[in-house]
Structure formats: structure tokens, C-alpha cells
């Protein structure tokens, strides 16, 4: 059952609030049978939310130890949510081989303006995010959003992530105030990105974090994007992007309803070292 699967979680190695073992214990309490540990991967620049490179092997070893300790309770998987910024991040292959990851989640949190080499953080405080956008992209929202999706497509083509993290999260602090998601140029960016995802064979996550944190009115990606993805037969997975034990299965039922309304009847689950379909 989809409510027994939780593949995108954070912990105290990065910006999560609980230890890995606390996340596991709560997962067991909630009858979760498959749990993915996916700290934010290190970047080559200083930040407050990703695991330090020096801590990577400790992170990996702890997951291995806990996987053995809880082997009769649930399936524990080792992952990373990996950012992609040309020149500022490590390759996905590097992390896969170094830590023997089960799967990877590819996400964009920092958008590079190639004209001035500055980075725009799309998450965090809304006012700060908007002010940074105005400064870094000179208030040109089309250039900023297009840069985001160009970077996303380059990540998919070059890094081949198994799962695409919160595909359209860039709208959270911008849409409605600076542009309308129905604008043709925005839809063209989405369509081009979905085509690349289809060609790469990646999975799109339905990420519920914006809903339960009350930062956005629907899932990432939106139902409109999910409907397009379904027509392309792009597979999906439901995730909470949990940063606390209380968030592990937050808004899963709402995500399942959205998926069904967009035409999906199956989600993906990870088992036997691969992703397979299961009914919602």
C-alpha cells in the first residue's frame, strides 16, 4: 500500500529535526514498511541545510548499521537528495559510487544566473526569496523561471536522477505575484522538461511538503503538470519530504486523490534494487 512507503526524508545530518534512528522508530510505529533516508547532499559552497562532505561516510555507515538493526521491522534505503548547479555541485555518479546509494533524488534549490554567476535560493523565507530574485535576475521573472527549468533539464540529461524532486517548486514564492502559471511561455518550459523526464526514464515525485507546511495550495508538481505527465506515461511516487517524525506520511491521502484525478492508477515502489509499479 502506498501509505506504507516513505522514500524522501531528512534528518539531523542535514536540516532535519530528528536523528535517523528516531525517523526509523516513528516509521515502525506508523507501520511504514519501506523508508528512504535522503539527506541533502553536500555542495561545493557553504550553506546551512546540506550534510557536510566530511560527514558523508558517517552518514552512510549509520544507515548501514541501522539497516541491520531494524532488518526485521522495515526495509531501509540509503539515498541523497542531490542538487545540481553547474560548477557548484558534485556529480550524482560520485555519490552513487562513494556511498553505494539505492536511488537518487535530483532537485533544484539554487538557480544559477549564468550572466552574473549569482545564485538564487528559491526556498526559505518568501520575502527574502523575492528580494533575491529581484536583485539576482533584475526582476526579470521569465529569465529566472526559464533558468530554473533549463538547469532542471540539464540535471536530468547529465545526472540521470531516479526521482525528480518537487519539480515546480519554483512557483511557491513567485507564481501569482510575478507571473501566471497558465502563461504560454511557462507551459512551454514545463512541456520541454516533461519531455526530457520521459526520455530519461525518471520518476516524478508528488511532494506534499508545500501543503502541510501551508506554503502552497497544492502538491509539487501541480495537478496540471501531473495530468500532462500521465499522458506521457511518466511514473510517479508519493513523498512527504519529511523533516520531522510527525511529517512522514503528511497529506498522503490528498496526494493519492490528486494522482487519481490526474489519471494515475499506480505509483512506484522500490524493491529488489529497482522501481516497480503498485496500485494506488
C-alpha positions as CSV (number, residue, x, y, z in Angstrom):
1,X,0.0,0.0,0.0
2,X,1.3,3.5,-0.9
3,X,0.8,4.6,2.7
4,X,3.4,2.1,3.8
5,X,6.2,3.7,1.7
6,X,8.2,6.8,2.5
7,X,11.2,7.5,0.2
8,X,12.1,11.2,0.8
9,X,13.1,12.1,4.3
10,X,15.6,14.4,6.1
11,X,17.3,14.1,9.4
12,X,19.8,15.7,11.7
13,X,22.7,15.1,9.4
14,X,21.3,17.9,7.3
15,X,18.3,20.2,8.1
16,X,16.0,17.6,9.5
17,X,15.0,17.8,13.2
18,X,15.3,14.2,14.2
19,X,18.1,11.5,14.1
20,X,17.9,8.8,11.5
21,X,17.0,6.3,14.3
22,X,14.2,8.5,15.5
23,X,12.8,8.6,12.0
24,X,13.0,4.8,11.7
25,X,11.3,4.3,15.1
26,X,8.4,6.5,14.1
27,X,8.2,4.8,10.8
28,X,7.8,1.5,12.5
29,X,5.2,3.0,14.8
30,X,3.2,4.1,11.7
31,X,3.5,0.7,10.0
32,X,5.7,2.1,7.3
33,X,7.4,-0.9,5.6
34,X,9.9,1.0,3.4
35,X,11.8,4.1,4.5
36,X,14.3,6.1,2.4
37,X,16.9,8.2,4.2
38,X,17.8,11.1,1.9
39,X,19.8,13.9,3.4
40,X,20.6,16.9,1.3
41,X,23.9,16.1,-0.4
42,X,27.0,18.3,0.1
43,X,27.5,21.3,-2.2
44,X,30.8,22.9,-3.1
45,X,29.6,26.2,-1.5
46,X,28.7,26.9,2.1
47,X,25.1,26.5,3.1
48,X,23.0,25.8,6.2
49,X,20.9,22.9,5.0
50,X,23.0,20.1,3.5
51,X,25.2,17.4,5.1
52,X,28.9,18.3,5.3
53,X,31.2,16.4,2.9
54,X,33.3,15.3,6.0
55,X,30.2,13.6,7.5
56,X,29.2,11.6,4.4
57,X,30.9,8.3,5.4
58,X,29.5,8.6,8.9
59,X,26.0,9.1,7.4
60,X,26.5,6.1,5.2
61,X,27.8,3.9,8.0
62,X,25.0,4.8,10.3
63,X,22.4,3.9,7.7
64,X,24.1,0.5,7.2
65,X,24.2,-0.2,10.9
66,X,20.5,0.8,11.4
67,X,19.5,-1.2,8.3
68,X,20.9,-4.3,10.0
69,X,19.4,-3.4,13.4
70,X,15.9,-2.9,12.0
71,X,16.1,-5.5,9.3
72,X,13.0,-7.4,10.7
73,X,11.0,-4.2,11.1
74,X,11.2,-2.4,7.8
75,X,13.2,-2.0,4.6
76,X,15.7,0.8,5.0
77,X,17.1,2.5,1.9
78,X,20.1,4.8,1.5
79,X,19.7,7.9,-0.7
80,X,20.6,11.5,-1.0
81,X,18.6,14.5,-2.3
82,X,21.2,15.9,-4.7
83,X,21.3,19.4,-6.0
84,X,22.6,20.3,-9.4
85,X,24.3,23.6,-10.1
86,X,27.0,23.7,-12.8
87,X,30.4,24.1,-11.2
88,X,29.0,24.2,-7.7
89,X,27.9,20.6,-7.1
90,X,29.4,17.1,-7.3
91,X,28.2,14.6,-9.8
92,X,25.4,12.1,-9.0
93,X,27.8,9.3,-10.0
94,X,30.3,10.4,-7.4
95,X,27.8,10.0,-4.6
96,X,26.3,6.8,-6.0
97,X,29.7,5.1,-6.1
98,X,31.1,6.6,-2.9
99,X,28.1,5.6,-0.7
100,X,26.5,2.8,-2.7
101,X,23.2,4.6,-2.8
102,X,20.0,2.7,-3.5
103,X,18.5,5.5,-5.6
104,X,18.9,9.3,-6.1
105,X,16.6,12.3,-5.8
106,X,17.5,15.2,-8.0
107,X,16.3,18.7,-7.0
108,X,17.0,22.3,-7.8
109,X,17.1,24.7,-4.8
110,X,19.6,27.2,-6.1
111,X,19.2,28.7,-9.6
112,X,22.3,30.0,-11.3
113,X,22.2,33.2,-13.3
114,X,24.8,32.5,-15.9
115,X,25.2,36.2,-16.7
116,X,26.4,37.3,-13.3
117,X,27.3,33.9,-11.7
118,X,25.0,34.6,-8.8
119,X,22.7,32.0,-7.1
120,X,19.0,32.5,-6.3
121,X,17.7,30.4,-3.4
122,X,14.1,29.5,-4.4
123,X,13.1,28.2,-0.9
124,X,13.1,29.7,2.6
125,X,11.6,33.0,3.6
126,X,9.2,34.3,1.0
127,X,10.1,38.0,1.2
128,X,13.8,37.2,1.2
129,X,13.4,34.9,-1.8
130,X,11.5,37.5,-3.7
131,X,14.1,40.3,-2.9
132,X,16.9,38.0,-4.0
133,X,15.1,37.2,-7.3
134,X,14.8,40.9,-8.0
135,X,18.5,41.5,-7.2
136,X,19.9,38.5,-9.0
137,X,17.7,38.5,-12.1
138,X,16.9,42.2,-12.2
139,X,13.2,41.5,-11.6
140,X,13.0,39.5,-14.9
141,X,10.7,36.7,-13.8
142,X,10.7,35.0,-17.2
143,X,14.5,34.8,-17.2
144,X,14.6,33.5,-13.7
145,X,12.0,30.8,-14.2
146,X,13.4,29.8,-17.6
147,X,16.9,29.5,-15.9
148,X,15.3,27.2,-13.3
149,X,13.9,24.8,-15.9
150,X,17.0,24.9,-18.1
151,X,19.0,23.9,-15.1
152,X,16.5,21.2,-14.3
153,X,16.7,19.8,-17.8
154,X,20.5,19.8,-17.7
155,X,20.4,17.9,-14.4
156,X,18.1,15.3,-15.8
157,X,20.1,14.8,-19.0
158,X,23.6,14.7,-17.4
159,X,23.0,13.2,-14.0
160,X,20.1,10.8,-14.6
161,X,18.3,11.1,-11.2
162,X,16.0,8.2,-10.3
163,X,13.4,10.6,-8.8
164,X,12.8,14.3,-9.8
165,X,12.3,16.3,-6.6
166,X,9.5,18.9,-6.3
167,X,9.5,19.6,-10.0
168,X,7.8,23.0,-10.0
169,X,8.7,24.3,-6.5
170,X,10.0,27.5,-8.1
171,X,6.4,28.7,-8.2
172,X,6.0,28.7,-4.4
173,X,7.4,32.1,-3.8
174,X,6.8,33.6,-7.3
175,X,3.6,32.5,-9.0
176,X,0.6,34.7,-8.7
177,X,2.6,37.8,-7.8
178,X,5.1,37.8,-10.6
179,X,3.6,35.6,-13.3
180,X,0.7,33.2,-14.1
181,X,1.4,29.5,-14.5
182,X,-1.1,29.5,-17.4
183,X,1.2,31.8,-19.5
184,X,2.3,30.1,-22.7
185,X,6.0,30.6,-22.1
186,X,5.7,28.9,-18.7
187,X,3.8,26.0,-20.2
188,X,6.4,25.6,-22.9
189,X,9.1,25.3,-20.2
190,X,7.1,22.6,-18.4
191,X,6.4,20.7,-21.6
192,X,10.1,20.7,-22.6
193,X,11.0,19.5,-19.1
194,X,8.4,16.7,-19.1
195,X,9.7,15.5,-22.5
196,X,13.3,15.3,-21.1
197,X,12.0,13.4,-18.0
198,X,10.2,10.9,-20.2
199,X,13.3,10.4,-22.3
200,X,15.5,9.9,-19.3
201,X,13.1,7.4,-17.6
202,X,13.0,9.3,-14.3
203,X,10.1,9.2,-11.8
204,X,8.3,12.4,-10.7
205,X,7.5,12.7,-7.0
206,X,4.3,14.1,-5.8
207,X,5.7,16.1,-3.0
208,X,3.3,17.1,-0.2
209,X,5.5,19.4,1.8
210,X,4.1,22.7,0.5
211,X,0.6,21.5,1.5
212,X,1.3,20.5,5.1
213,X,3.6,23.5,5.7
214,X,0.9,25.7,4.3
215,X,3.3,27.3,1.9
216,X,1.4,26.3,-1.3
217,X,-2.1,25.4,-2.2
218,X,-1.4,22.1,-3.9
219,X,1.2,19.5,-4.5
220,X,4.6,19.8,-6.3
221,X,4.1,19.4,-9.1
222,X,0.7,20.8,-9.7
223,X,-2.3,18.7,-10.9
224,X,-2.0,20.4,-14.3
225,X,1.6,19.2,-14.7
226,X,0.7,15.7,-13.4
227,X,-2.1,15.4,-15.9
228,X,0.5,16.2,-18.7
229,X,2.9,13.7,-17.2
230,X,0.3,11.0,-17.1
231,X,-0.4,11.5,-20.8
232,X,3.3,10.9,-21.4
233,X,3.2,7.8,-19.1
234,X,5.8,9.2,-16.8
235,X,5.7,7.2,-13.5
236,X,5.1,8.9,-10.1
237,X,5.9,8.3,-6.5
238,X,4.2,9.9,-3.4
239,X,6.6,11.6,-0.9
240,X,6.3,13.9,2.1
241,X,9.8,15.3,2.1
242,X,9.6,14.9,5.9
243,X,12.0,16.9,8.1
244,X,10.4,15.7,11.3
245,X,9.0,12.4,12.6
246,X,5.5,14.0,12.6
247,X,5.6,14.6,8.8
248,X,6.4,11.1,7.5
249,X,3.0,10.5,5.9
250,X,1.6,14.0,5.8
251,X,-1.1,14.6,3.2
252,X,-0.5,11.2,1.5
253,X,-4.2,10.7,1.1
254,X,-4.6,14.1,-0.6
255,X,-1.7,13.3,-2.9
256,X,-3.3,10.0,-3.8
257,X,-6.6,11.8,-4.7
258,X,-4.7,14.2,-6.8
259,X,-2.9,11.4,-8.6
260,X,-6.1,9.6,-9.4
261,X,-7.8,12.8,-10.6
262,X,-4.9,13.2,-13.0
263,X,-5.4,9.8,-14.4
264,X,-2.9,7.7,-12.4
265,X,-3.8,4.3,-11.1
266,X,-0.3,3.3,-10.0
267,X,2.7,4.6,-8.1
268,X,6.2,3.3,-8.0
269,X,7.8,1.4,-5.1
270,X,11.4,0.4,-4.6
271,X,12.1,-3.3,-4.1
272,X,14.8,-5.7,-5.2
273,X,17.1,-2.9,-6.3
274,X,14.6,-1.4,-8.8
275,X,11.4,0.5,-9.0
276,X,8.1,-1.3,-9.8
277,X,4.5,-0.4,-10.1
278,X,1.9,-0.8,-7.5
279,X,-1.8,0.2,-7.4
280,X,-2.7,3.4,-5.5
